[in-house]
Amino acid sequence: MKYERKLDWLAVTLPADTQPEDTLYSDGWVLVGKGVHGYQYRTEHTTGIVCQYGASDLRMGTHLSLSGDTLDNVRRDSVWSDDQMMDVLVGKLSGRVSRVDMAITMTATSESPKTLNDAIDNGTATVKTKTRAMISGKSGKVTGNTLYLGSRKSDRFLRFYDKNAEQKIKSDIARMRLELEVKGIMAHMAGKAMLQHGVDKVIIGHFDDFLKWDSADYNQALEGEIVALEKTSRKETSTEKWLLDQVAPSLAKVCELNPEFMDKFIRAFNNASEHKS
């Protein structure tokens, strides 16, 4: 059995003054029109990266999204690895990950959505959700099943499906794909952990935390150093997110140019606190 671990979707909110050219590529961007959800502009890169910016509400920042195919294109360019993308988007540009999909592909495996579904039924697998659905489907002349664990509205949602069937490939060598979709505060924390420890270790940590499965193939696919998940606290409000994602980076830039400004800012903060009390 062979396996591969990688990111399969990435959405990041950057400070509002970030332009597309400031991100992963300095050229290759094309303005395609008006954005959605309040963004004034939508640009697309030749790799498929979508960047939306220019919202009147600065809390929305600049939004960057990379699909699975786009991430593959970026990797094929041999410009950015998953770790390097995190270094730039989360580290250098102070971005906040709003969604990240982590994928594990198992090739020549005896496991399938059905064997995992059966394992949950008989207690040899446990998952951190009570929501489960097995769907039988047909893609062209190839039939495959998909197991869904969790809800699309929850912070984590797992899909397990036949990759050959999805791509309409007839093959005697099985390829099964596990995709863990992580959103909200958990995605933000995953992004920070990936910046600090590396993408691969965090992928292992999330799968190990969400799904325990007495399967030799699955456990082999999780071999390597693991990063334990940081416990989440209460959900941050939109104002708190704005202060962390937009105000803090902007304040840092101002103070870099004018170190005395921080003293003024702290005095203004203290005066506002005293006035409120």
Secondary structure as GFF3:
##gff-version 3
##sequence-region A 1 277
A	DSSP	beta_strand	2	14	.	.	.	ID=ss1
A	DSSP	three_ten_helix	20	22	.	.	.	ID=ss2
A	DSSP	beta_strand	29	33	.	.	.	ID=ss3
A	DSSP	beta_strand	41	45	.	.	.	ID=ss4
A	DSSP	beta_strand	50	53	.	.	.	ID=ss5
A	DSSP	three_ten_helix	58	60	.	.	.	ID=ss6
A	DSSP	beta_strand	62	66	.	.	.	ID=ss7
A	DSSP	alpha_helix	68	76	.	.	.	ID=ss8
A	DSSP	alpha_helix	82	86	.	.	.	ID=ss9
A	DSSP	pi_helix	87	92	.	.	.	ID=ss10
A	DSSP	beta_strand	96	107	.	.	.	ID=ss11
A	DSSP	alpha_helix	113	122	.	.	.	ID=ss12
A	DSSP	beta_strand	125	127	.	.	.	ID=ss13
A	DSSP	beta_strand	132	139	.	.	.	ID=ss14
A	DSSP	beta_strand	142	149	.	.	.	ID=ss15
A	DSSP	beta_strand	156	162	.	.	.	ID=ss16
A	DSSP	alpha_helix	163	166	.	.	.	ID=ss17
A	DSSP	beta_strand	175	183	.	.	.	ID=ss18
A	DSSP	alpha_helix	184	197	.	.	.	ID=ss19
A	DSSP	alpha_helix	199	210	.	.	.	ID=ss20
A	DSSP	beta_strand	211	213	.	.	.	ID=ss21
A	DSSP	alpha_helix	216	221	.	.	.	ID=ss22
A	DSSP	alpha_helix	238	242	.	.	.	ID=ss23
A	DSSP	pi_helix	243	247	.	.	.	ID=ss24
A	DSSP	alpha_helix	248	257	.	.	.	ID=ss25
A	DSSP	alpha_helix	261	276	.	.	.	ID=ss26
###
